[in-house]
Amino acid sequence: MESSLSLESEFRFPTPPLEIIDDTEESSQSGEAEISSTLGRGDGGSFQTQTISSTLLRMLEAATTRRKPALVQIEDNDEVFDGAVSEAPRTKRQIQYPDQEREFNSRLTKTGRRSLSQSSLESNSSGGSQGENQDDETPPRDRQQINSKGTTDFCIKNIKLADYGRREINLAEEEMTALMALRKAAQGEKPLAGAKIVGCTHVTAQTAVLLETLVVLGAQCRWAACNIYSTQNEVAAALAEQDFPVFAWKGESEIDFWWCIDRCVNVEGWEPNMILDDGGDMTQWIYKKFPQLFRKVKGIVEESITGIHRLHHLSKAGKLCVPAINVNDSITKQKFDNLYCCRESILDSLKKTADIMFGGKQVVVCGYGEVGKGCSAALKAMGSVVYVTEIDPICALQACMDGFQLTKLEDIVRQVDMVITCTGNKNVVVREHMDVMKNGCIVCNMGRSNTEIDVNSLRTTELTWQHIRAQVDHIIWPDGKRVVLLAKGRVLNLSSSTVPIYVLSITATTQALALIELLNAPEGRYKQDVYLLPKKLDEYVASLHLETFDAHLTVLTDDQAKYMGLSKYGPFKPSYYRY
């Protein structure tokens, strides 16, 4: 069924006359309504469908037009937003979260927000949540905190940091323009109404904007951190102050990590029906401890390569019992989050931890995917001599054509000043490599998995660990040689620095659209497999962010579109195209 909506010509980005699918029809009748009824394999073995739910299409049309939002009627009497989305207000605002019908929410009060101590006000986060109250060293699990509304369903470092965290979130909103536009456009329609999302991602100011957007769009959420070092304590406090159930703090132990995940899932009277994961830990925990919950789960949205590997493993074994959307291999995630984010954040991370001078340093980058490309380009631009290791001949050829020396790690490890892993694999750097490294060699990881560096092999009696400062440890060999290990082998930029807000907006917008798509898709559209988002949605995410640059896209003429065999509104590339 074709939509009666049409976008005004004043909109500067070409937008297609989208086809809306009636989600109330049986799946057997969807052949007439779908843009394409066939599914084709995309990157990483994930299916890619060009079918998009009507709820998602209505929201996207509202988000990508410039006129003032207004309600119009279409043929099936559905109400949709049509018109421009004014820029979201930048003032401090209180977000009202849906009632999650739990006992601990029944004691809400109207007491004022607690004020920050002077020491907290004067402290600097610097991406590492340094604005903590150092007076209270009691582990968060061993004490109960309460926010100004009387709610206790959270576990964080210090609720008194809430005001400071709110300022961080407001700052992030300034750069995350597309996500704020979606929030503004779709909050009336509530496309996530009925969603109970349990998540395990980084808990930072940028992800907080995503989490609060999900709630504004109608979802109920419970959240844990996917990395024990990346949580911004002040941001977690700001979420908790707004009655958002968050269980995360910087510096969790491994036991704390799994305890926080369990607190998100193992709660009386609340069962999730969607999962947003970064690394697959939440999915793994539910699969092992609460498999019965999958009866109600409508889908999984996974961001990282590690989590995607886990999902494909389950799929091949016939154990994936719900559909999943692979956000990691979407074009917008690969090209912008993985490439450009790492290209800018690697230098800042190394400066803050190791105080290193890059000029003339010999560096080996393990892996030349998008993350490796970004890291290599940044280091080369600073005057470093960069070597690359790679298993894929195509990526290896790209490295050579980009001017990098392709080598094996064992052939170069004795002479380099720094080793950076960017593969997503395990045991890329092992004890045998570190035994022959020269004194002062820096070892760190920019890939998703914390298994790339075999840190456990360094925990032996003959080696001495010397903690220098946050995220910096010296491993001392019996002959006095030191190897500098950063962030204990975990993701360096998210553990010890900050990442560009703008590129995270691209990934967060894609995640939000994926959740909306899975929740609103008609029964039977997605099977128990791993899918890519339709390319049309990737193009939408990109077009939403172009407005920041005051960019103007060229529009095909009808004759040009016919010649190329394309719709003049996209998608502009086939699913197999490699950008």
C-alpha positions as CSV (number, residue, x, y, z in Angstrom):
1,M,0.0,0.0,0.0
2,E,1.5,3.3,-1.0
3,S,1.5,6.1,1.5
4,S,-0.4,9.3,0.7
5,L,2.3,11.3,2.3
6,S,4.6,13.5,0.1
7,L,7.4,15.6,1.3
8,E,7.6,19.3,0.3
9,S,10.1,20.3,-2.2
10,E,11.6,22.8,0.2
11,F,13.3,19.9,2.0
12,R,16.9,20.0,1.0
13,F,17.6,16.2,1.2
14,P,15.8,14.1,-1.3
15,T,13.4,11.8,0.5
16,P,11.5,9.0,-1.2
17,P,7.7,8.7,-1.4
18,L,7.9,5.8,1.1
19,E,5.8,2.7,0.9
20,I,4.0,2.0,4.1
21,I,3.2,-1.6,5.1
22,D,0.0,-2.3,7.0
23,D,1.4,-4.1,10.0
24,T,-2.1,-5.5,10.8
25,E,-2.2,-7.7,7.8
26,E,-1.2,-11.3,8.1
27,S,2.3,-12.2,7.1
28,S,1.0,-14.3,4.2
29,Q,-0.4,-11.2,2.6
30,S,2.8,-9.1,3.0
31,G,4.0,-9.9,-0.5
32,E,1.8,-7.1,-2.0
33,A,2.9,-4.6,0.6
34,E,6.6,-5.1,0.9
35,I,9.1,-3.1,-1.0
36,S,10.9,-6.3,-1.7
37,S,9.8,-9.7,-0.5
38,T,13.2,-11.3,-1.0
39,L,15.9,-11.5,1.6
40,G,19.6,-11.3,0.5
41,R,22.7,-11.9,2.5
42,G,24.7,-8.9,3.6
43,D,28.1,-8.5,5.2
44,G,29.0,-11.1,7.8
45,G,26.3,-13.5,6.7
46,S,23.5,-11.3,8.0
47,F,20.3,-11.1,6.0
48,Q,19.3,-7.7,4.6
49,T,15.7,-6.8,4.0
50,Q,14.4,-3.7,2.2
51,T,11.1,-4.0,4.1
52,I,10.5,-1.4,6.8
53,S,7.6,-1.2,9.2
54,S,5.0,1.5,8.7
55,T,5.6,2.9,12.2
56,L,9.3,3.4,11.5
57,L,8.6,4.9,8.1
58,R,6.1,7.4,9.6
59,M,8.6,8.4,12.2
60,L,11.4,8.8,9.7
61,E,9.3,11.1,7.5
62,A,8.6,13.3,10.4
63,A,12.2,13.4,11.4
64,T,13.6,14.3,8.0
65,T,11.3,17.2,7.0
66,R,11.6,20.8,7.9
67,R,8.1,22.1,8.4
68,K,6.4,22.3,11.8
69,P,5.1,18.9,12.9
70,A,1.4,18.5,12.2
71,L,-0.9,15.5,12.2
72,V,-2.4,14.5,8.8
73,Q,-4.7,11.7,7.8
74,I,-3.7,8.9,5.4
75,E,-5.9,6.5,3.6
76,D,-6.1,3.9,6.3
77,N,-6.9,6.6,8.9
78,D,-3.6,6.2,10.7
79,E,-2.2,9.4,12.2
80,V,1.3,10.3,11.2
81,F,3.6,13.2,11.7
82,D,4.3,15.4,8.7
83,G,6.4,18.5,8.7
84,A,9.6,20.0,9.9
85,V,11.1,19.2,13.2
86,S,12.2,22.3,15.1
87,E,15.5,21.9,16.8
88,A,15.2,20.4,20.3
89,P,15.4,22.9,23.1
90,R,18.7,23.1,24.8
91,T,17.3,23.9,28.2
92,K,17.6,21.6,31.2
93,R,14.5,19.4,31.3
94,Q,13.0,16.6,33.4
95,I,12.2,13.5,31.4
96,Q,9.3,11.5,32.7
97,Y,9.8,7.8,32.5
98,P,6.9,5.3,32.0
99,D,5.6,3.7,35.1
100,Q,7.3,0.3,35.4
101,E,4.8,-0.9,38.0
102,R,7.3,-1.9,40.6
103,E,7.1,-1.5,44.3
104,F,10.2,0.6,44.5
105,N,8.6,3.2,42.3
106,S,5.6,3.7,44.5
107,R,7.4,6.0,47.0
108,L,8.1,9.0,44.7
109,T,8.4,12.3,46.4
110,K,8.7,15.9,45.3
111,T,11.9,16.7,47.3
112,G,14.4,18.8,45.6
113,R,17.5,17.5,43.8
114,R,20.5,17.1,46.0
115,S,23.2,19.6,45.6
116,L,26.8,18.7,44.7
117,S,29.6,19.1,47.1
118,Q,32.1,21.9,46.2
119,S,34.8,19.3,45.5
120,S,32.5,17.6,43.0
121,L,31.7,20.8,41.3
122,E,35.3,21.7,40.9
123,S,36.4,18.3,39.6
124,N,36.9,17.4,36.0
125,S,35.5,14.3,34.4
126,S,37.9,14.2,31.5
127,G,36.0,11.2,30.2
128,G,37.0,9.2,33.2
129,S,34.4,10.2,35.8
130,Q,36.9,11.8,38.1
131,G,34.2,13.9,39.7
132,E,33.6,11.2,42.3
133,N,33.1,11.8,46.0
134,Q,36.4,10.4,47.3
135,D,35.1,10.5,50.9
136,D,32.9,7.4,50.4
137,E,34.9,4.3,49.6
138,T,32.2,1.8,50.4
139,P,31.6,-0.5,47.4
140,P,28.3,0.4,45.6
141,R,27.0,-3.1,46.1
142,D,27.4,-2.8,49.9
143,R,25.2,0.3,50.3
144,Q,21.8,1.4,49.3
145,Q,21.4,4.9,47.8
146,I,18.2,6.8,47.2
147,N,17.5,9.5,44.8
148,S,15.5,12.7,45.5
149,K,12.3,11.0,44.4
150,G,12.7,8.2,46.9
151,T,13.6,5.5,44.3
152,T,16.3,2.9,45.1
153,D,16.2,0.7,42.0
154,F,19.7,1.4,40.9
155,C,23.3,0.8,41.9
156,I,25.9,3.4,41.0
157,K,29.0,5.1,42.5
158,N,27.5,8.2,44.0
159,I,24.0,9.7,43.4
160,K,25.3,13.1,44.5
161,L,27.0,13.5,41.1
162,A,23.7,13.7,39.3
163,D,23.7,17.4,38.6
164,Y,27.2,17.2,37.1
165,G,26.2,14.3,34.9
166,R,23.1,16.1,33.7
167,R,25.3,18.9,32.4
168,E,27.4,16.3,30.5
169,I,24.2,14.8,29.0
170,N,23.0,18.2,27.9
171,L,26.3,18.9,26.2
172,A,26.1,15.6,24.3
173,E,22.6,16.5,23.1
174,E,24.0,19.5,21.3
175,E,26.1,17.2,19.0
176,M,23.6,14.4,18.7
177,T,21.2,16.3,16.4
178,A,19.7,13.4,14.5
179,L,18.8,11.5,17.6
180,M,17.2,14.6,19.1
181,A,15.3,15.1,15.9
182,L,13.9,11.6,16.1
183,R,13.0,12.1,19.7
184,K,11.1,15.3,18.9
185,A,9.3,13.8,15.9
186,A,8.2,10.5,17.3
187,Q,7.5,11.2,20.9
188,G,3.8,11.7,20.1
189,E,3.4,8.5,18.3
190,K,5.4,6.5,20.9
191,P,6.8,3.9,18.5
192,L,8.4,1.9,21.3
193,A,5.3,1.8,23.5
194,G,5.1,-1.6,25.1
195,A,8.9,-2.3,24.7
196,K,10.7,-3.5,27.8
197,I,14.3,-3.2,26.8
198,V,17.2,-4.6,28.8
199,G,20.6,-3.3,27.7
200,C,24.3,-3.7,28.2
201,T,26.3,-0.9,26.6
202,H,28.8,1.7,27.6
203,V,27.2,4.1,30.2
204,T,28.4,7.5,29.0
205,A,26.9,10.9,28.2
206,Q,26.4,9.8,24.6
207,T,24.6,6.6,25.4
208,A,22.5,8.4,28.0
209,V,21.1,10.5,25.2
210,L,20.1,7.3,23.5
211,L,18.6,5.7,26.6
212,E,16.5,8.7,27.4
213,T,15.4,8.9,23.8
214,L,14.2,5.3,24.1
215,V,12.2,6.2,27.2
216,V,10.7,9.3,25.5
217,L,9.6,7.0,22.6
218,G,7.7,4.8,25.1
219,A,10.1,2.1,26.2
220,Q,10.8,0.8,29.7
221,C,14.5,0.1,30.2
222,R,16.9,-1.5,32.6
223,W,20.6,-1.0,32.0
224,A,24.1,-2.3,32.8
225,A,27.6,-1.4,31.5
226,C,29.4,-3.6,28.9
227,N,32.8,-2.4,30.0
228,I,34.1,-2.1,33.6
229,Y,36.2,1.0,32.9
230,S,34.1,3.1,30.5
231,T,31.3,4.1,32.8
232,Q,31.0,7.8,33.6
233,N,29.9,7.8,37.2
234,E,28.3,11.2,37.0
235,V,26.2,10.2,34.0
236,A,25.0,7.0,35.8
237,A,24.0,9.2,38.7
238,A,22.0,11.6,36.4
239,L,20.1,8.6,35.0
240,A,19.4,7.2,38.4
241,E,18.2,10.6,39.6
242,Q,15.6,10.4,36.8
243,D,14.4,7.0,38.0
244,F,16.2,5.1,35.3
245,P,17.2,1.7,36.6
246,V,21.0,1.7,35.9
247,F,23.5,-0.7,37.5
248,A,27.0,0.5,36.6
249,W,30.1,2.2,38.0
250,K,33.6,2.8,36.8
251,G,36.1,0.1,38.1
252,E,33.7,-2.8,38.5
253,S,35.2,-6.2,39.3
254,E,34.3,-9.1,37.2
255,I,31.9,-10.3,39.9
256,D,30.4,-6.8,40.0
257,F,30.0,-6.9,36.2
258,W,27.9,-10.0,36.1
259,W,26.0,-9.0,39.3
260,C,24.9,-5.7,37.5
261,I,23.7,-7.7,34.5
262,D,21.7,-10.0,36.7
263,R,20.1,-7.1,38.6
264,C,18.8,-5.9,35.2
265,V,17.2,-9.2,34.3
266,N,16.4,-10.9,37.6
267,V,13.6,-8.6,38.9
268,E,10.2,-9.6,40.1
269,G,7.2,-8.5,38.0
270,W,9.3,-7.3,35.0
271,E,10.4,-9.3,32.0
272,P,12.2,-7.9,29.0
273,N,10.9,-8.3,25.4
274,M,13.9,-6.7,23.6
275,I,17.7,-6.7,24.1
276,L,20.2,-4.0,23.1
277,D,23.6,-5.4,23.5
278,D,27.3,-4.4,22.9
279,G,29.4,-7.5,23.1
280,G,26.7,-10.1,23.6
281,D,27.1,-10.4,27.4
282,M,23.5,-9.6,28.2
283,T,22.3,-12.1,25.6
284,Q,24.7,-14.7,26.9
285,W,23.5,-14.2,30.5
286,I,19.8,-14.5,29.6
287,Y,20.6,-17.5,27.4
288,K,22.4,-19.3,30.2
289,K,20.5,-18.2,33.3
290,F,17.0,-17.2,32.2
291,P,16.3,-19.0,28.8
292,Q,12.6,-18.9,29.5
293,L,12.6,-15.2,29.0
294,F,13.2,-15.6,25.2
295,R,9.6,-16.7,24.9
296,K,8.7,-13.0,25.1
297,V,11.7,-11.4,23.5
298,K,10.9,-10.0,20.1
299,G,14.5,-9.4,19.0
300,I,18.1,-8.5,19.7
301,V,20.0,-5.5,18.5
302,E,23.8,-6.0,18.7
303,E,26.4,-3.4,18.1
304,S,29.8,-5.1,18.3
305,I,31.7,-7.6,16.2
306,T,32.2,-9.9,19.3
307,G,28.4,-10.0,19.9
308,I,27.8,-10.6,16.2
309,H,30.2,-13.6,16.2
310,R,28.3,-15.0,19.2
311,L,24.9,-14.6,17.4
312,H,26.1,-16.2,14.2
313,H,27.5,-19.1,16.3
314,L,24.1,-19.6,17.9
315,S,22.4,-19.3,14.5
316,K,24.6,-21.9,12.9
317,A,24.0,-24.3,15.9
318,G,20.2,-23.7,15.5
319,K,20.0,-22.2,19.0
320,L,19.2,-18.6,18.1
321,C,15.5,-18.5,19.1
322,V,14.8,-14.8,18.2
323,P,15.6,-12.5,15.3
324,A,18.6,-10.2,15.7
325,I,19.7,-7.1,13.9
326,N,23.4,-6.6,13.2
327,V,24.2,-2.9,13.7
328,N,27.9,-3.4,13.7
329,D,28.0,-4.2,9.9
330,S,25.7,-1.3,8.9
331,I,27.5,1.1,6.7
332,T,27.0,4.1,9.0
333,K,28.5,2.1,12.0
334,Q,31.4,0.7,10.0
335,K,32.4,3.9,8.3
336,F,31.8,6.5,10.9
337,D,31.9,5.0,14.4
338,N,34.7,2.4,13.6
339,L,36.8,4.5,11.2
340,Y,36.5,8.1,12.1
341,C,35.9,7.7,15.8
342,C,39.0,5.6,16.3
343,R,41.1,7.9,14.0
344,E,40.4,10.8,16.3
345,S,40.3,9.1,19.7
346,I,43.4,6.9,19.5
347,L,45.8,9.9,19.8
348,D,44.0,11.4,22.7
349,S,43.9,8.1,24.5
350,L,47.6,7.5,24.1
351,K,48.5,11.0,25.2
352,K,46.4,10.9,28.3
353,T,47.7,7.5,29.4
354,A,51.3,7.2,28.2
355,D,52.3,10.9,27.5
356,I,53.9,9.6,24.3
357,M,55.6,11.6,21.5
358,F,54.4,10.1,18.3
359,G,57.0,11.5,15.9
360,G,59.5,8.8,14.8
361,K,57.9,6.1,17.0
362,Q,57.6,2.6,15.4
363,V,54.1,1.2,15.8
364,V,52.6,-2.0,14.7
365,V,48.8,-2.1,14.2
366,C,47.3,-5.6,14.3
367,G,44.3,-5.6,11.9
368,Y,43.5,-3.3,9.0
369,G,39.7,-3.3,9.3
370,E,37.9,0.1,9.8
371,V,39.3,0.5,13.3
372,G,42.8,-0.4,12.2
373,K,42.6,2.0,9.2
374,G,41.6,4.8,11.5
375,C,44.4,4.2,14.0
376,S,47.0,3.7,11.3
377,A,46.0,6.9,9.5
378,A,46.2,9.0,12.7
379,L,49.6,7.7,13.8
380,K,51.0,8.1,10.3
381,A,49.8,11.7,10.2
382,M,51.7,12.4,13.5
383,G,55.0,11.1,12.0
384,S,55.0,7.5,13.4
385,V,56.4,4.7,11.4
386,V,53.5,2.3,11.1
387,Y,53.6,-1.4,10.4
388,V,50.4,-3.5,9.8
389,T,49.6,-7.1,10.4
390,E,46.6,-8.7,8.6
391,I,45.1,-12.1,7.8
392,D,42.8,-11.0,5.0
393,P,44.6,-10.5,1.7
394,I,42.1,-7.8,0.6
395,C,42.7,-5.7,3.7
396,A,46.4,-6.4,3.5
397,L,46.5,-5.0,-0.1
398,Q,44.6,-2.0,1.1
399,A,47.3,-1.4,3.8
400,C,50.0,-1.7,1.2
401,M,48.3,0.7,-1.2
402,D,47.9,3.2,1.7
403,G,51.7,3.1,2.2
404,F,52.0,0.8,5.2
405,Q,54.5,-2.0,5.6
406,L,52.7,-5.3,5.9
407,T,54.5,-7.7,8.2
408,K,54.1,-10.5,10.8
409,L,54.0,-9.5,14.4
410,E,56.8,-12.0,15.4
411,D,59.0,-10.4,12.8
412,I,58.7,-6.9,14.0
413,V,57.8,-7.1,17.7
414,R,61.4,-6.8,19.0
415,Q,61.9,-3.4,17.6
416,V,58.6,-1.5,17.8
417,D,57.7,1.1,20.5
418,M,54.0,0.3,20.5
419,V,51.7,-2.6,19.7
420,I,48.0,-1.8,19.1
421,T,45.4,-4.6,18.5
422,C,42.3,-3.9,16.3
423,T,41.1,-7.4,15.3
424,G,38.2,-8.5,17.6
425,N,40.0,-11.8,17.8
426,K,41.7,-13.6,20.8
427,N,45.4,-14.1,21.7
428,V,46.7,-11.7,19.0
429,V,49.4,-10.6,21.4
430,V,50.6,-13.5,23.6
431,R,53.3,-14.0,26.3
432,E,55.9,-15.1,23.7
433,H,55.5,-11.7,22.0
434,M,55.8,-9.7,25.2
435,D,58.8,-11.7,26.3
436,V,60.8,-10.3,23.4
437,M,59.5,-6.7,23.4
438,K,62.0,-4.0,24.1
439,N,62.0,-2.1,27.4
440,G,59.2,0.5,27.6
441,C,57.1,-1.0,24.7
442,I,53.5,0.1,25.0
443,V,50.8,-2.5,24.5
444,C,47.1,-1.6,24.1
445,N,43.8,-2.7,22.5
446,M,41.4,-0.7,20.3
447,G,39.3,-3.7,19.2
448,R,36.1,-4.7,20.9
449,S,37.2,-7.8,22.7
450,N,39.4,-7.7,25.8
451,T,40.8,-11.1,24.8
452,E,43.1,-9.7,22.1
453,I,46.0,-9.3,24.5
454,D,46.7,-12.4,26.7
455,V,46.8,-10.5,30.0
456,N,46.3,-13.6,32.1
457,S,49.7,-14.9,30.9
458,L,51.3,-11.9,32.7
459,R,49.8,-12.8,36.1
460,T,52.6,-15.1,37.1
461,T,55.0,-15.1,40.1
462,E,58.1,-14.1,38.1
463,L,56.5,-10.9,36.8
464,T,55.8,-7.9,38.9
465,W,52.8,-5.6,38.3
466,Q,53.4,-1.9,39.2
467,H,50.3,0.3,39.0
468,I,51.4,3.8,37.8
469,R,48.1,5.6,37.5
470,A,44.6,5.1,36.1
471,Q,44.7,2.7,33.2
472,V,48.5,2.4,33.2
473,D,50.4,-0.6,34.6
474,H,54.0,-1.6,34.2
475,I,54.8,-5.3,33.9
476,I,58.3,-5.8,35.1
477,W,60.4,-8.8,34.0
478,P,63.1,-10.4,36.2
479,D,65.9,-8.6,34.3
480,G,64.2,-5.2,34.9
481,K,62.5,-4.8,31.5
482,R,59.2,-3.0,31.6
483,V,56.2,-3.4,29.3
484,V,53.6,-0.7,29.6
485,L,50.1,-2.2,29.5
486,L,47.2,0.2,29.0
487,A,43.6,-0.3,30.4
488,K,44.5,-3.9,31.2
489,G,43.9,-4.9,27.6
490,R,40.4,-3.5,27.4
491,V,39.2,-1.0,24.8
492,L,41.6,2.0,25.3
493,N,39.6,4.9,24.0
494,L,36.5,4.1,26.0
495,S,38.4,3.2,29.1
496,S,40.8,6.1,29.4
497,S,39.6,8.9,27.2
498,T,36.5,10.2,25.4
499,V,35.2,9.6,21.9
500,P,33.7,12.1,19.5
501,I,30.1,12.7,20.3
502,Y,29.0,13.3,16.7
503,V,30.0,9.8,15.4
504,L,28.3,8.1,18.4
505,S,25.2,9.9,17.4
506,I,25.2,8.0,14.1
507,T,25.5,4.7,15.8
508,A,22.9,5.6,18.5
509,T,20.4,6.7,15.8
510,T,20.9,3.4,14.0
511,Q,20.3,1.4,17.2
512,A,17.1,3.3,17.9
513,L,15.8,2.6,14.4
514,A,16.7,-1.1,14.7
515,L,14.7,-1.4,18.0
516,I,11.7,0.4,16.4
517,E,11.9,-1.9,13.4
518,L,12.0,-5.1,15.4
519,L,9.2,-4.1,17.7
520,N,6.8,-2.9,15.0
521,A,7.5,-5.5,12.2
522,P,4.6,-7.8,11.5
523,E,4.7,-11.4,12.6
524,G,6.8,-13.5,10.3
525,R,8.9,-10.8,8.7
526,Y,12.0,-11.7,10.6
527,K,12.9,-15.3,11.2
528,Q,15.3,-16.7,13.9
529,D,18.5,-15.3,12.2
530,V,20.8,-12.3,12.0
531,Y,19.8,-9.4,9.7
532,L,21.2,-6.2,8.5
533,L,19.1,-3.0,8.4
534,P,17.8,-2.1,5.0
535,K,20.2,0.2,3.1
536,K,17.5,2.8,2.9
537,L,17.7,3.2,6.7
538,D,21.5,3.6,6.5
539,E,20.9,6.4,4.0
540,Y,18.3,8.0,6.2
541,V,20.7,8.1,9.2
542,A,23.4,9.7,7.0
543,S,21.0,12.3,5.6
544,L,19.9,13.3,9.1
545,H,23.4,14.1,10.0
546,L,24.2,16.0,6.9
547,E,22.2,19.0,8.2
548,T,25.0,19.7,10.7
549,F,27.2,20.7,7.8
550,D,24.6,22.7,6.0
551,A,25.1,20.2,3.1
552,H,23.0,20.1,0.0
553,L,22.5,16.8,-1.8
554,T,22.2,16.6,-5.6
555,V,18.9,15.2,-6.8
556,L,18.7,12.9,-9.8
557,T,16.5,14.0,-12.7
558,D,13.8,11.5,-13.8
559,D,15.8,10.8,-16.9
560,Q,19.0,10.2,-14.9
561,A,17.2,7.9,-12.5
562,K,15.7,5.9,-15.3
563,Y,19.1,5.6,-17.0
564,M,20.7,4.3,-13.8
565,G,17.8,2.0,-13.0
566,L,17.3,3.7,-9.6
567,S,14.6,5.5,-7.6
568,K,15.6,9.1,-7.5
569,Y,15.1,8.9,-3.7
570,G,17.2,5.8,-3.0
571,P,18.5,3.4,-2.1
572,F,21.4,4.5,-4.3
573,K,23.6,1.4,-4.0
574,P,22.9,-2.3,-4.1
575,S,23.2,-4.4,-1.0
576,Y,26.5,-5.8,-2.1
577,Y,28.1,-2.4,-2.7
578,R,31.2,-1.8,-0.6
579,Y,31.7,1.9,0.3
